[in-house]
Amino acid sequence: MKRRTFLHRIGSILAVLGLTEAEWLSLGNRYYQALAEPSPRKLALLIGINQYPKVANLSGSLTDVELQKELLIHRFGFQGSDILTLTEEEASREFIEAAFLDHLGKQAKPGDVVVFHFSGYGSRVKLETSPDTIQNALVAANVSKNSQDEKIVNYILEETLLLLLRSLPTDRVTAVLDTSFYAPSTVLGLKIRTLEESVAKLAAEELDFFKKLKTKNLPSTPIVLAATSNPKQSAREGLFSGFSAGLFTYALTQYLWEFTPATTIQVALSHVENSLSKLGSKQQPALLSNEKNPDVTSLLPDSIIGAQGVVSAIEEDGKTVHLWLAGLPPQVLLYYGVNSRFTLETTEQLVLRSRTGLTAKAQLSKIEGANSLQVGQLVQEAIRVLPRNINLTIALDTGLERIERVDATSAFAGFSHVSTVVAGEKPADYLFAKQQEIPSHYGLFSLGGELIPNTTGEVGEAVKLTVQKLAPKLSTLLAAKLWRLTENQGSSHLALKATLEIISEISPRVVMQRQTARTFKTDSIKKSLPTPVVPVGSRMQYRVENQRDRSVYLILLGLNNNHTAIAFSCWDPQEPNTADTKPLLKQVVIAPGETITLPQTNAASEWVISGPASECEQQLIFSTAPFSATLAALNTTKYSTAEEQPIGSLLNPLDVAQALLQDLHNASALKTEMNGTAADSYILDVNNWASFSFSFQVV
């Protein structure tokens, strides 16, 4: 995203907050300090609205409130009695503003922590008093002042909210806004949280309230986390395994469960945007702060490294517990299988028995540990069980005619690894729909409505023919889905760090960095901003550091900016390369304490970024055991001498992805103990693997 586009979006907010652009650019970790440090009191006001009169309902706002509340209580030490929630009809304009003044304004004191969250519709409004000015506004549950005059709206101006935040007597104020203000003319895919722009008259009480706030002394400069930074992007909500949620809230809270120590909010937003992209949305979150010279330190006790969930209840038998699992990566949760295991802070293990949405039931693996169970105990992933039979799920757009959906269903049924659902009814990976242009033709889209390259049919082409042509692309996308399921940066017990760099004549420039939680205590994470950008023609490399006392093996897989599969290839120089003998690949091994670059820095093995401008996604997967099956799958394809590039095309991605999961399964020490599970599942042990996700924009 261009800098001027971003500043256009946030310009008015900066003005209200009293910040300069220079102050914004020096972002810091005050968000974490506000949440994690001891303080006299921690107060929160959480707003969520799904049901609106006379407009389409939302689905995920109440889940957002629950996600935020559980995070604040179990991860950041808020007391439940200090968190006020307003949902559905409770969240009227009058109630929201009254709750803000009473719960936050009257109680907060200097040094206190305040969190405000809003999930619901946003809109833009042209006020009758100044029709040339368009203002952003939050839509309260009572949209209109009364049913007789819908021109009078009960919106809360974004500027009113920012003034309210500034009016608080503490400088430790954070607001999370999972809403947006731009309504596109057509919406494809995921539901958006924006109502159409209108010419309306604000309720007289709102205007009076706004005018009074503008006359007050406003000491605070809050942090504002917004779901979008681009004025023409929309906040979206997704359908997951048994629940809906705002993509931004889910991705943000999931990251904070796993990575609170030794990180900064700008690094967090880099991860959040990475998650949003994998969930099918191009929205780019925004952060406003006035922090200068940030001090990056560990903000939680050393005994807490991160968590994938928490014990939320204990049954009468004393050994069956209910878990809240909001710390698992969103793409993993859907396939998280029975017999997966978690470790309690006491080192006792819990075995997963069932799961519904974000909640699960588990049992202690040993009865003698039952006395140590307590509500509020954090749980960390130990064993991940994934089914071997995983399909690529294609949602059929409801804009298709009935006969088109029937034909598409029939055509996709011809692929053994693909299933179809009606868009909006069940979780899906991609969307099959008509393009919006006229004359229209069919294509495959992300859930956020972005066309997947090289998936469109010809104008007038039959549905079945378009679908049949998708066979290679569907195989590639399923392979990517499988290797994404290995992501475990927050739970891996390996001490590893990987940095993506642009090679320059002076010194490498860091694009983004990933590291396991095990490395946080010994090395602070580098600065990183959302939307890492790499110009076409850049020379790239990964710098990978093994901080453990044993060797690890490495595989790199990914999707390039054409959405075709790629892999890192380390060619064996000992093998002859003649017309009759193809070159072979060798394992990439990183010795204990060693740091290597991929590819090796020399002219013969350069990795140069080519066009077109788009997004690249790569997965670095590490294991304590060799990737024997993966290398065998890679070696089944014949490569010409010209194709012997360090990072090049992957011609059999699905075979390679399945072999990769098998290798990680083979590395697990517990697979023999769990033979009954192993027959139809992959068993992955956090002691034996780590997997990092990198996404960046090519421009």
N, C-alpha and C positions, 0 to 999 in steps of 0.2 A: 504494500500500500504506500502511495506517495505521501511524503511528509506533509505537504500542503493540504491534502485531503484529510489527514488525521487532525491537523490543527484547525481546519474549518469545522470539524465535528465538535471539538472540545473548546473552541474559542470562547463561547459564551459562558461555559462552565468555569473556565479559568478566570474569567472576569469576575464572576460572582464569588469565587473562592479567594479572590485577591492574589492570585499567583501570576508570576511571569512565566514565559516559555522556558527561560533558563532554569527557573526553580522546578518546573515540571520535569525537565530533562535530567535533573539530578535525583532520580528515584532511589528510594531506600527501602529498608526493611521495617519501617515503623508499623506496618500492618501486623507483622508477627509480634513485635514488642507490645503492641496494644492488646493483642489477644493472650499472649503467653506469660508476660511478666506478672508477678504479684502486684495487686493493687487493692485499694480500699474496697472497691466494688466493681462488678462487671454487670452492665445492664444491656438488654437487647429488646428491640421491638421488631417483630417479624410479621410481614404482611403477605398473604397469599389469596388470590381470587381466581377461581375457575368459572363460577356461575355469574354471568352478566345478563341483565334483562335486554331482550330484543337484539342481541348479537350472539354469534357463535360462541359456545363455551370453550374454555381452555381445559386442559386435562392434567397438567403437571404442576400447577402452582402450589397446591397443598402438599405435594411430595417435597417440593423445594423447601417449604417451611420446616417439614420434618427433618430433611437432610441437614439444614442449617442448625436446627435446635439440638439434634443429637451430636453434631460436631462441637458446638459450643459447650455443651455439658460434659461430654466424655473426653474431648481432646484439649479443651482450653479452660476447664474448671469453672464454668458458669454454674450458678445455682438455678435450678428450675424455677424457683419462685421469683427470680430476677429477670426471667424471659417472658415477655408478654406477646402473645400471638393474636392477630386479628385475621380471621378467614371468612370468606364468602360475604354474607350480608353484614357481618360485623365490620367489615372494612369499608365503611362509607367514608366520604370525605370528612364529615364532621368527626367521626370516631377516630380516624387516623390522626387528624391534627390534635384532637383532644388527648389521645393516648400519648402522642409525642410530647406534648407539653407536661402532662401529669406524670407519666412513667419515666421519661427521660429528663425533661427540662427541670422539673421540681426536685428530682432525686440526685441527678448527677452532680458531682463535686469535682474540683480540680484534681487531676490525676486519675479519675475513674475511667473505666473503659466503656465505650458505648458502641453497639453494633445495630445498624438499621438495615433491614432487608425488605425488598419489594419484588414480588413476582406477580405479574398480571399484564393487562394490556397497557400500552402506551399509545400516544397519538400526537398529532400536530394540530394546533388550533390557530385560526386567524381570529383575533379578538375584534369585535365590532368597534371597539374604541380605537383600535389601530390596525385596520385591515391589511396594511402593507407589511406588517410584522408577523412572522410565523413563529410560534413558540411551542417547545416540547412540553408535554404534560403526561402525568400518570393518571390512568382512568380508574376512579374509585368504583366500588360495587354499585352504588346508586348513580349510574351514568348521568341521568338527566335530573334536573332540579325537581321536575314533576312531569307526569305523563302528558299534561296538556301542552306544555311548551318545551319541546325537545331542543329548541335553540339555546336554552339555558342549561349548561353542562356543569356537573359536579367534578370537574377535573382538578387535580392538584398540579399547578405549574412546576416544572422541573426546577425553575428558579426559586419558587417558594420552598421546596424541599431543601435545596442547597443553603438557603438562608436559615432555615430551621436548624440544619446541621451545624452551621457556623455559630448559631446562638447559644450552643451548649457551652458550659463553663470549663470544659476539659478539652485538651488538645489531642486526646486519644479517641478519635471518632472515626468509625469506618462505616461506609454505606455500600451495599451490594444491590445493584439494580439489574434484575433479570427481565428486562423489557426493552422495547425499541420504539422508534417514533416514525419510521419511514414505511409506508405501505405501498408495495409494488403493485402495478396494474394487474399482474397475473402471478399466482403462487403455485409452484409445482413442488410436490414432496412434503416435507415436514411442516407442521402447523407453525404459523408465525404469531408473535405477541404484539401485533400492531393493528390498530383500527384506522380506517381511512381518515385522512385529513378533513377537517370541517371548518366552516365559518360559523362561529358560535359565540355566545355571550356567557362569560363566567358568572357563576353565582355571586351576587353582591357581597356575601359574607367572605368569599374567597378573595375577591379584589381588596376588600378592606383589610383582611388579614395580611395579605401580601404587602400592602402599603405600610402597615405598621411595622412589619419586619424590616423593611428597607430603612426605617428611621432609627433602628436600634444599633447599639454597639455590639459588633459581632467578633468575638475574640478568637474563635476556633478556626483552624484550616483543616478540614477533614480529608480523609482518603476516600475516594469514590472509585469503586470497581464497577465498570459497566459492561454489559454483555456484548456491546458492539462499539467500535471506534469510528467506523465509516458511516457517514450519514445515510447512505443508501443500502446499508445492511440491515437485516432483520434478525432479532433474537428468535430462536426456534426452540421448540420442545420436541422430545423424542419419545417413542414407545419402546420400552425395554421389556425385560422378562417379568411380566406381571404388574408393571407400573409405568406411568408416564412421569417425566420430569423435564425441567428446563435444562437444555444441554449445558449452558454456562454454569448453573448452580451445581449440577451433578459433577461436571468435570472439575470445578474448583474445590468442592468439598472432598471429593475423592482424593485429589492430590494432597490436600491438607491433612487427611488421615495418615497418609504414608510419609510425608516429607516435611514435617514442621521444623525439625532441627536444621540449623546452619544453612539456611537458604534465604533468598530474598523474594519479594513479591513479583519482581519482574521475571525472575527465573520461573516462579510458579506459573505466571501467565504464559510463558513460553511452552510449558508442559500442557497447560490447559488448552491452548490453541492447537497443539499437536493432537490432543484428545478430540477436540471439536472436529478437526479435519477427518479423523478416522470414523467419527460418528456421522459423517456426511454433510457437515456444515462448514461454510467458509467464513463464518462470522469471526471477527477479530476482537477480542476483549480489550478494554482500555483501563488504564490506571492513571489517576491524578494524585499527586502528592507534592509536598513542598520540602521534603527531606533533602538535606545537603550532607555530603561526605558520609555516606552510609557506613555503618559499622556492622559487618557481617559476623555474627557470633551464634553459638548454640543457645537457643532460647528455652529449651526444656531440660529437665533433669537428664543426666547421662543415661539413666536406666531405661529411658523411653526413646527408642530409635524410630519407631513408626508402628503403625498398626493397620490391619485390614478390617478390623471390626471390634466389637465390644460385647461383653456378656450383658444382655438386657433383662433377663429374668432367669430364675432357677426353679425347676419343678420340685414337687414335694419329695420325690425320691432322692434328691440331693446330688444326683449325678447327670441329670438331663438339663441342658441349658438352652435358652433362646439367645440367638446371636443377631446383631445388627451388622451387616456386611457392606457398608457403604465405602469401605476402603479398597475394595477390589476394583481393578480396571473395568470400565463399563463393558468392553467387548468380551471380557473373560467371564463376567458374572452369568451370562445366559447359559454357558456350557459347564459351569462349575458343578462337578459331579459328586454324588454320594460317595462316602469314604475319603473325601478330601480331609486333610487334617490341619489343625491350628494348634499353636503353642501358647499356653497362658504365661503370664509373667512369672509364675511359679515353676515353669518348665513342664508342667503336666500337659498332656496332649488331649485335644478334643477331636472326636471323629464325627464328621458331618453325616447326618441321617436323612434330612429332608431340607428343602429350601422352597420358599414362596417369595418371589420378588427379592427385596433387600433383607428379609428375615429368614432365619434358618433354625433348625433344631440340631443339637449335637450332644454326644455323650462322652464322658470321660473314658479314656482308653484303659485306665486302671482305677478300680474302685477305691483303693486306699488314698487317692488324692482328692476325694469328694469334700473333705473338710476345708480345703483351701479355696473352694469356689466362692466368689463374691460378685454381686451385681456391680457393673462398672469396670471390671477387669478388662484390660485390652487384650486382644488376641492377634497373633501374628501367624501368617501363612507358613505352613511346614511342608505339606504335600498337596500338590494340585492334581486332581483327577479329571481328565478330559475324555469325552467319548471318541472312539475311533471313527465313527460314522457321522461326519459333520457335513451338512449340505450348504451350498450357497443359496440364500433365500431371496427371491426376486418379488418385489411388490408390484402388482398390476395397478396402474393409475386408474382412479375412479372416473377419470375423464374419457377413458376408452369406452366405445360402444360395447354392448353385451356380446355381440358376435366376435368382436376383436379380442375381448378377454377370453372367450372360449377358445379361439384359435391360438392365442398366446399360451394359455394353460396347456393345451395339447402339444404345442411345439416344445415348450420347456420340459415337458414330461419325457421327452426323448433323450434327455441328458440324465445319466445315472446319479449325478452329484448335485442336481439343482431341484429346488422346490419352489412353488409359487404361493403367494397369499394376496388377499385384497389389501391395497394400501390403507393403512390406518387401523387395521384390525389386529395384526400381529407384528412382532418385530421382524425387520427385513434388513438386507444388506444394500440392495440397490433397487432402483425404480425403473420399470419399463413403461414408457409413455410416448405420446406424440410430441414432436417438437412444436414450439409455439408459433414458429414462422408459418406463413402461408405461401405456397402450398406446403402442407405439413407432411412429415414422414416420421417413422418410428425410430426410437433410439433408447439407449440405456443411460440412466442418469444416477448421480449420487442421490441420497435421500434428501439433500438440500436443493436438488434441482439443477446441479451442474452436469453438463453433458460429459460422459466418459469418452475420451478420444477414440476415433475409429470404431464407433458402434452404431452409426446411423445407417438406415437403409436408404434406398433410392425413393424418390417421389413416386407414389403410386404402387410401390412394392408391397406385396402381400405380407401380412404379419408373420406367417410361418417361415417365409423365406428370409426375412430380416433376422428372426430368432435363430435360424439354422446357421447363419453366417457368424453368429456370436460365439460359436463353440470354442475357438482358441482363447478369446477374451474371457469367457466364463471360467475356463480352467485356470487362467492366470489370476483372476480375482479371487477364486477359491483358495489358491495357494497363498495369496497375500493374507487372506482371512486366517489361515492356519498359522502362519508364522507370527501374526499379531497376537495370537492366543498364548504365545510364550512370554509376553512382556511381564517382567517381574522386578523392575528396578527397585521398587520399594520393599520387596520381601526377600530378595536373594541374600544368601549368607556369604557370597563371594565378595571380596574387596577389589572392585574394578572401577576404572574411570576411562571414559572415551571422550575425546574432543574432536569435533569437526572443524577443520581449518582451511582457510584459503592461503595458498603458498604465495608469498611475495618476496621481493628482492631483499627487504630489510629483515622482517621476521614474520612468521605465520600469524594471520589474523583469525581469532576465534570466532566461529559462526555460532556454535552452540556446544553445550557440554552435557553429558549424562554420567551419573555415577551412582553406585549402590549406596544405600544408607550406611553400610559398614565403613565407608571412607569419609563420612562427614566429620568425624571427630578429629581427624588428622589433617584435613585440608579443606579450607573454605571453598565453596563453589564459585566459579568465575561469573562475572556479570553476563547477563543474557537478556535480550529483549524479545518480545513476541515477534512473529513473522520474520524469522531469519531470511535474509535475501542474498542470493548468489548470482552475480552477473554471468551471462553466457560467455564462455571462453575462459572462465576461472580455472586455475589449476588447484585441485583439491587433495586433501589427505585426511585420514583419521590418525590421531595420536592416542594409542591405547596403552594404559598402564595397569600392570598386574601387581597389586599390593599384597597378595596372599603368599603363603610359603610353599605353594605347589604350582606346577605348570597348569595352564588352561589352554583350551583349543578354541578357535574362533571361526565362525562362518558369517558372511555378510550377504544378505538377500534384500531385494527391494523392488520398487516400481519406479521407473524413470518418468520423465515428464510427458511421455506418450502413453503412460499406463501399461508399458510392456515390462516384463520381468527382467531383472538383472541380478548378477552375482559377482562377488569378488573371486577371482581365480588366481591361485598361486601355482604357476606352471613349474614342473620339475625339470630343472636344467640338465639332470643326468639322463633323462629319457631322450632317445634319438627322435628326430622329427623329420621323417621322410614322407614320400608320397604314399607309402604303404603303412606307415606307423604314425598313429595320431599321438599328439602330446598328452601327457597325463598330468593331473593335478596332485598337489601334495597338501598335507595338513598344515594349517597355520598354528604354530605353537608359541605361546608367550611364557617365558621362563619366570620363576619367582622373582619379584622385584624388578622385572624388566619392563621397559617402555619401548614400543615399536611404532613405526608409522606404516600405514596402509594407503596406497602401495608404497614400496620403498622409493625414496626420493632419488630418482635418476631419470634421464631423458627417455630411456627405453620403456619405462613403466609409468608414464604420467597418466593421471586421471584428469581429463579436461571436460568441463561441463559444456554440452552442446545444447542447441535450441530444440524445440521452441520454448517460449516463455510459459511456464506452468509450474506445477508442484512436483517435487520428488519426495519419495518416502523410502527410508532404508531401515533395516532391522539388523543390529549387531547381536549375535547370539554366541554365548560362551558356554563351555562345558568342561568338566574335569576329566572327561573321557574323550577319546578321538571320535570325530564325526565319520565313522567308517561307512555306514550306509549312505550318508549324504554324499560323500565323495564318490562312492560307487555309482550313485544315481547321476552325479555330474559327469562322470567319466563315460557314461553310456552314449553320450552325444558326441558326434564327430565334429571337431572344430578345425577350421582351416588355419594356416599360419597367420593370415590376416586378421583372424578373430582372436588371436592370443593377446587380448587386452587385459589390463588389471581388473577393470570393472566393465563387463560386457554382457551381451544378451544371454538370457537363460532360456533355453529352448524347451525344457521339460519341467516347468516350475512346479506342477502339482506333484509329480514323482519326487522331486527334491524336497518339497515341504513335508510330505508324508514320511520320507526317510529321515528328515531332521527330527520330527517328533519321536520317531522310533529310536533314534540315537539318544535323545534326552531321556526317554523311557529306560533304555538300557543302562544309562548312567546312574539310575536311581538304585540305592542300596536296598530299598524297601520293596522292590517289585516282587521278589520271591515270597516275602511275608504276606503280600497282598495278591496271591495268585488268582483268587476268585475274581478280583477286580480287574486284573491285568488282561484277562481274556478279551474284553471288549472296550478297554480303556487305555489311555496313556497315563502313566504315573510319573510325575515330575517332582523331584526333591529339591527344595530351595538350597540345600547344601551343595548341589552339583551343577546348578545352571544359573545363568543371568542373561537377561535380554533387554536391550535398549532400543528405543524407537527414536529415529531422527526424521523430521520433516522440514523442508525448506523450499522457498520460492525461487524459481529460476526466472530472471528478468533480462 
